[in-house]
Amino acid sequence: MTDNFLSFSKDAANTLGLSEAVLLETINKLVNSERNDLIDLSLILKEVTFWKEEKVKTLLASLDLKGLVIFDKEIQKVSLISTKKKDETVLNQHTAFGERKESVIGKNWEPDAVLIDQASDYGISKSFVFSQLDEFILLHKEKSDTSYSWGIKFLRFVIKKWRDQEISNYKESKRKPIDQTWFPDQEALEILSKAGIDEEFIKNEIPEFILYWSEKGEESDTWNSKFIAQVRRQWAKTQHLIDNAEAPEPIPEDWKPSEDFYEVLALTEMDRKFAESVLAEFILYWKETGQAHNSWNSKFIQHVKFQWQRQKAFSSSRVLGDIEQRIESSWDIKPKEEVLVFKSLSKKEVQSKLENLKKKHHI
């Protein structure tokens, strides 16, 4: 064979592996040039000088295991397994190597040494190979399957199981509980921002998200995706509570949340009675501050969530303090809401007055 170029099927490379596909095509060309289905190993080695002899023998064993060639190590010859045998000589040659018949798998069937070596080429340990044996035999005995080569079937079975385990191990290594200092990555923030969600709203959702998943004790490798889903849900709920008033207004003394508020509340684990129990404190606070807003419903849902989480007494006081800080910051006057402020009091004075009012009214 004098051709310096070798072409082979892409499908063969995908199915067999690149090296096996190259060697199989080399053998095919030698068979055609020598006009003999029985090829000396020495001829093959002359054509594939880029491989050492041991490498070639390993690849031949692999092709033999796959039922594509017959490699006789004693006489150092290789024969292609053809679907069409042209004459009696070829038939006799193949018969001499041992005829392959379709058969059911025996209960004591075991893989041979060649298969173990082939599995090791994929990085699969011998112990893993044998750990899959009982399941493989049981599966095919129950189905009464037959095969020309149980070795090939078993190797494919073991490779699939190995890859499944590798994927599972990799995913498991990435899974971890949420950290108390967790923060969504920039890509997650950009996705939420492009969805039209207010930046301050996103930041206010972070402590609640951390607390919820800390309490559940769940491990995950997709905290950013979970956060995006939660913020989208919460934002959609909150949007139903916006009053769309033309200008911010101070809270009336007899203010009550709208029915929309209670519809949103019904979607959470917080009950109506609890919300009503913290309403008086909410009104007192905002009456004392004198601030004006255009959506007291959305402010009240934040207050109810805050009080509900306090009542649940989360174990992490540090995270609870973070929640308080973030929610209190969400109550601050925003530039667009500085339309009506009836009293100019410091925060300390407001807190003091609020505490006195709460004591007076036994809240």
C-alpha positions in Angstrom: 0.0 0.0 0.0 1.7 3.1 -1.2 -0.9 5.8 -0.7 0.3 8.4 1.9 -3.2 9.6 2.5 -5.9 7.9 4.5 -9.6 8.8 4.6 -12.1 7.3 7.0 -15.8 7.7 7.9 -16.7 10.4 10.4 -19.5 8.2 11.7 -16.9 5.4 12.3 -14.7 7.8 14.3 -17.7 8.8 16.4 -18.8 5.2 17.0 -15.5 3.4 17.3 -13.1 6.1 18.3 -10.6 8.0 16.1 -7.7 5.6 16.5 -9.8 2.5 15.9 -11.4 4.1 12.8 -7.9 4.9 11.4 -6.6 1.4 12.0 -9.7 -0.2 10.6 -9.4 1.8 7.3 -5.7 0.9 7.1 -6.6 -2.8 7.4 -9.3 -2.4 4.7 -6.7 -0.8 2.3 -4.2 -3.6 3.0 -6.8 -6.2 2.3 -7.6 -4.6 -1.0 -4.0 -4.1 -2.0 -2.8 -7.5 -0.9 -6.0 -9.2 -2.2 -6.1 -11.3 0.9 -8.4 -11.1 3.9 -5.7 -12.5 6.1 -3.1 -9.7 6.9 0.2 -10.1 8.7 0.6 -7.8 11.7 4.0 -6.8 10.3 2.4 -5.2 7.3 0.0 -3.2 9.5 2.9 -2.0 11.6 4.8 -0.7 8.5 1.7 1.4 7.6 1.1 2.9 11.1 4.7 3.8 12.1 3.3 6.7 14.2 2.1 4.1 16.7 4.1 1.7 18.8 3.5 -2.1 18.4 1.8 -2.4 21.8 -0.6 0.5 20.9 -1.5 -1.3 17.6 -2.2 -4.5 19.4 -4.4 -2.8 21.9 -6.4 -1.2 19.1 -6.7 -4.5 17.3 -8.0 -6.1 20.5 -10.6 -3.3 20.6 -11.7 -3.9 17.0 -11.8 -7.7 17.7 -14.0 -7.1 20.8 -16.3 -5.0 18.7 -16.7 -7.8 16.2 -15.0 -6.0 13.2 -11.8 -8.0 12.9 -10.3 -11.3 14.2 -6.8 -10.9 15.7 -4.9 -14.1 16.3 -2.0 -13.2 18.7 -0.3 -16.6 18.2 0.2 -16.3 14.5 0.2 -12.5 14.5 -2.4 -12.2 11.8 -5.5 -10.1 11.4 -8.6 -11.0 9.4 -11.6 -8.7 8.6 -15.0 -10.0 9.4 -16.9 -9.6 6.1 -20.6 -9.7 5.6 -20.1 -11.4 2.2 -17.5 -14.1 2.0 -16.3 -14.4 -1.6 -15.0 -18.0 -1.6 -14.5 -21.1 0.5 -10.9 -20.1 1.4 -12.1 -17.0 3.3 -14.9 -19.0 4.9 -12.3 -21.6 6.1 -10.0 -18.9 7.4 -12.8 -17.4 9.5 -13.9 -20.8 10.7 -10.4 -21.5 11.9 -10.5 -18.5 14.2 -13.8 -19.8 15.7 -17.3 -19.3 14.4 -19.4 -16.7 16.3 -22.9 -17.8 17.1 -25.8 -15.9 18.5 -26.6 -17.1 22.1 -28.3 -16.2 25.3 -26.2 -15.0 28.2 -25.2 -17.5 30.8 -25.7 -16.8 34.5 -22.0 -17.2 35.2 -20.9 -15.2 32.2 -17.8 -13.0 32.8 -15.9 -10.5 30.7 -12.5 -11.6 29.4 -9.2 -9.9 30.0 -9.3 -8.1 26.6 -12.5 -6.4 27.6 -11.1 -5.4 31.0 -8.1 -3.8 29.2 -10.4 -2.0 26.8 -12.4 -0.6 29.7 -9.2 0.6 31.3 -8.5 2.7 28.1 -11.6 4.6 29.0 -10.4 5.2 32.5 -12.8 2.6 33.9 -11.4 0.5 36.8 -11.7 -3.3 37.0 -13.8 -3.1 40.2 -16.3 -0.8 38.5 -16.6 -3.2 35.5 -17.4 -6.2 37.8 -19.8 -4.1 39.9 -22.0 -3.7 36.8 -21.9 -7.4 35.9 -24.9 -8.7 38.0 -27.2 -6.0 36.7 -26.2 -6.6 33.1 -26.8 -10.4 33.3 -30.1 -10.0 35.1 -31.3 -7.4 32.6 -30.7 -9.6 29.5 -31.8 -12.9 31.1 -35.1 -11.3 32.0 -35.5 -10.1 28.4 -34.3 -13.4 27.0 -32.0 -11.5 24.7 -29.5 -13.1 22.4 -26.3 -11.7 21.0 -23.3 -12.6 18.8 -21.0 -10.8 21.2 -21.9 -10.3 24.9 -18.5 -8.7 25.4 -19.4 -5.8 23.1 -22.8 -5.3 24.7 -21.3 -5.4 28.1 -18.5 -2.9 27.3 -21.1 -0.5 25.9 -23.2 -1.0 29.0 -20.3 -0.3 31.3 -19.2 2.8 29.4 -22.7 4.3 29.6 -22.9 3.5 33.3 -19.4 5.1 33.9 -20.3 8.2 32.0 -23.6 8.5 33.9 -21.7 8.2 37.2 -19.1 10.8 36.0 -21.9 13.3 35.2 -23.6 12.6 38.5 -20.4 13.0 40.5 -19.6 16.2 38.7 -23.0 17.7 39.5 -22.9 16.5 43.1 -19.5 18.2 43.5 -21.0 21.5 42.4 -24.0 21.2 44.8 -23.6 23.1 48.1 -25.8 24.8 50.7 -26.4 28.5 50.2 -23.8 30.7 51.9 -24.9 33.4 54.3 -22.8 35.9 52.2 -24.3 34.6 48.9 -25.0 37.3 46.3 -26.4 36.8 42.8 -23.8 37.1 40.0 -23.8 39.9 37.5 -25.5 37.9 34.8 -28.4 37.1 37.1 -28.8 40.8 38.0 -28.7 41.8 34.3 -31.4 39.3 33.4 -33.7 40.7 36.2 -32.9 44.3 35.3 -33.7 43.6 31.6 -37.0 42.2 32.7 -37.9 45.7 34.1 -37.5 44.8 37.8 -36.4 47.6 40.1 -32.8 47.3 41.4 -33.8 48.1 45.0 -36.5 45.4 44.8 -33.9 42.8 43.7 -31.6 43.7 46.6 -34.4 43.6 49.1 -35.2 40.0 48.0 -31.7 38.6 48.7 -31.9 38.2 52.5 -35.3 36.5 52.4 -34.0 34.2 49.7 -31.0 33.3 51.8 -33.1 32.7 54.9 -35.6 30.5 53.1 -33.0 28.2 51.6 -30.9 28.2 54.7 -33.9 26.9 56.7 -34.6 24.2 54.2 -31.0 23.0 54.3 -31.1 22.2 50.6 -28.0 21.9 48.4 -27.9 23.2 44.8 -25.6 24.2 42.0 -28.2 26.6 40.5 -28.7 29.3 43.2 -28.7 32.1 40.6 -31.5 30.4 38.6 -33.6 29.8 41.7 -33.1 33.5 42.7 -34.2 34.7 39.3 -37.3 32.6 39.5 -38.2 33.8 43.0 -37.6 37.5 42.2 -39.8 37.3 39.1 -42.6 35.7 41.1 -42.4 38.2 43.9 -42.2 41.1 41.4 -45.3 39.9 39.6 -47.2 39.7 42.9 -46.0 43.1 44.0 -47.1 44.8 40.8 -50.7 44.0 41.6 -50.4 46.1 44.7 -49.4 49.4 43.1 -52.1 52.0 43.4 -51.0 54.0 40.4 -51.8 57.3 42.2 -50.7 60.4 40.3 -48.9 61.8 43.4 -47.6 60.3 46.6 -49.9 60.7 49.6 -49.4 60.4 53.4 -51.1 57.4 55.0 -54.7 58.0 56.3 -55.4 57.2 59.9 -58.1 54.7 58.8 -56.1 53.2 55.9 -56.8 49.6 55.0 -55.1 47.4 52.5 -57.0 46.7 49.3 -58.5 43.4 48.2 -55.6 43.0 45.8 -53.3 43.0 48.8 -55.2 40.0 50.3 -55.2 38.2 47.0 -51.5 38.4 46.9 -51.2 37.5 50.5 -53.2 34.3 49.8 -50.5 33.2 47.5 -48.0 33.2 50.4 -47.8 31.3 53.7 -48.8 34.4 55.7 -52.4 34.5 56.8 -54.8 37.4 56.8 -55.2 37.6 60.6 -51.5 38.0 61.0 -51.5 40.9 58.5 -54.3 42.6 60.3 -52.5 42.2 63.6 -49.6 44.3 62.4 -51.6 46.9 60.6 -51.9 49.4 63.5 -48.2 49.5 64.1 -47.6 50.1 60.4 -50.0 53.1 60.3 -48.5 54.5 63.5 -45.0 54.3 62.0 -45.8 56.1 58.8 -48.1 58.7 60.5 -45.2 59.6 62.7 -42.7 59.9 59.9 -45.0 62.1 57.8 -43.8 60.5 54.6 -45.8 60.1 51.5 -46.0 57.2 49.1 -48.0 56.3 46.0 -48.4 52.6 47.0 -49.2 51.9 50.7 -50.2 48.4 49.7 -46.7 47.5 48.5 -45.2 49.1 51.6 -47.5 47.1 53.8 -46.6 43.8 52.1 -43.0 44.5 52.9 -43.8 45.2 56.5 -45.9 42.0 56.9 -43.2 39.9 55.4 -40.6 41.5 57.7 -42.8 40.9 60.9 -43.6 37.3 59.8 -40.0 36.4 59.5 -39.2 38.0 62.9 -42.0 35.9 64.4 -40.6 32.7 62.9 -37.4 33.4 64.8 -34.7 32.3 62.4 -31.6 30.9 63.9 -29.2 33.2 62.2 -29.4 36.6 64.1 -26.8 38.1 61.7 -28.9 37.3 58.7 -32.0 38.6 60.4 -30.2 41.8 61.1 -29.4 42.0 57.4 -33.1 41.6 56.6 -34.0 44.4 59.1 -31.5 46.7 57.5 -32.6 46.0 54.0 -36.3 46.3 54.7 -35.9 49.5 56.7 -33.8 50.9 53.9 -36.7 50.2 51.5 -38.9 52.4 53.8 -36.6 55.4 53.2 -37.9 58.3 51.3 -37.0 58.0 47.6 -36.5 61.2 45.6 -39.6 60.7 43.5 -41.6 60.3 46.7 -40.5 63.5 48.5 -43.7 65.3 47.6 -45.4 65.5 51.0 -43.5 65.4 54.3 -45.5 67.0 57.1 -43.0 66.6 59.9 -39.3 67.1 60.0 -38.1 64.6 62.6 -34.9 62.7 63.0 -35.0 58.9 62.8 -34.2 58.7 66.5 -37.2 61.0 67.4 -39.5 59.0 65.1 -38.4 55.7 66.8 -38.9 57.2 70.2 -42.4 58.5 69.4 -43.3 55.2 67.8 -42.3 53.2 70.9 -44.3 55.6 73.1 -47.4 55.2 70.9 -47.1 51.5 70.9 -46.9 51.4 74.7 -49.9 53.8 74.9 -52.0 51.7 72.6 -50.7 48.4 74.0 -49.4 47.3 70.6 
